[in-house]
């Protein structure tokens, strides 16, 4: 589960909200020193996730997600760059109706949305 592995879905989880969204999670947990490289890897992985959503591959993988609104959550173990924080949504170039919100957050915020305590070493 890493930015450097764009081919795998890191995690899919049903969010504990009343609207029943499905979060496709990207874990940004690798210490990548070059911010531009980190952003490039994130964009590459985001493109793969958008393709999974637009093609219906996520629904084929798990029929329980049919009809649920997808969101991509980027969970950062290290402080995100300003560019990463500015990403708000993914838009499919072929199908303009496919717009997927993107939420960039810390690991602590990700855990908190499930009522879990902060991650401690």
Secondary structure as the mmCIF struct_conf table of DSSP 4:
data_model
#
loop_
_struct_conf.conf_type_id
_struct_conf.id
_struct_conf.beg_label_comp_id
_struct_conf.beg_label_asym_id
_struct_conf.beg_label_seq_id
_struct_conf.end_label_comp_id
_struct_conf.end_label_asym_id
_struct_conf.end_label_seq_id
TURN_TY1_P TURN_TY1_P1 UNK A 3 UNK A 4
TURN_TY1_P TURN_TY1_P2 UNK A 6 UNK A 7
BEND BEND1 UNK A 8 UNK A 8
STRN STRN1 UNK A 11 UNK A 14
BEND BEND2 UNK A 16 UNK A 17
TURN_TY1_P TURN_TY1_P3 UNK A 18 UNK A 19
STRN STRN2 UNK A 22 UNK A 28
BEND BEND3 UNK A 30 UNK A 30
BEND BEND4 UNK A 33 UNK A 33
HELX_RH_AL_P HELX_RH_AL_P1 UNK A 35 UNK A 55
TURN_TY1_P TURN_TY1_P4 UNK A 56 UNK A 56
HELX_RH_AL_P HELX_RH_AL_P2 UNK A 57 UNK A 61
HELX_RH_3T_P HELX_RH_3T_P1 UNK A 63 UNK A 65
TURN_TY1_P TURN_TY1_P5 UNK A 66 UNK A 67
HELX_LH_PP_P HELX_LH_PP_P1 UNK A 68 UNK A 69
STRN STRN3 UNK A 70 UNK A 76
BEND BEND5 UNK A 77 UNK A 78
HELX_LH_PP_P HELX_LH_PP_P2 UNK A 79 UNK A 81
HELX_RH_AL_P HELX_RH_AL_P3 UNK A 82 UNK A 85
TURN_TY1_P TURN_TY1_P6 UNK A 86 UNK A 86
STRN STRN4 UNK A 89 UNK A 91
BEND BEND6 UNK A 93 UNK A 94
TURN_TY1_P TURN_TY1_P7 UNK A 96 UNK A 97
STRN STRN5 UNK A 99 UNK A 106
HELX_RH_AL_P HELX_RH_AL_P4 UNK A 107 UNK A 112
TURN_TY1_P TURN_TY1_P8 UNK A 113 UNK A 115
HELX_LH_PP_P HELX_LH_PP_P3 UNK A 116 UNK A 119
#
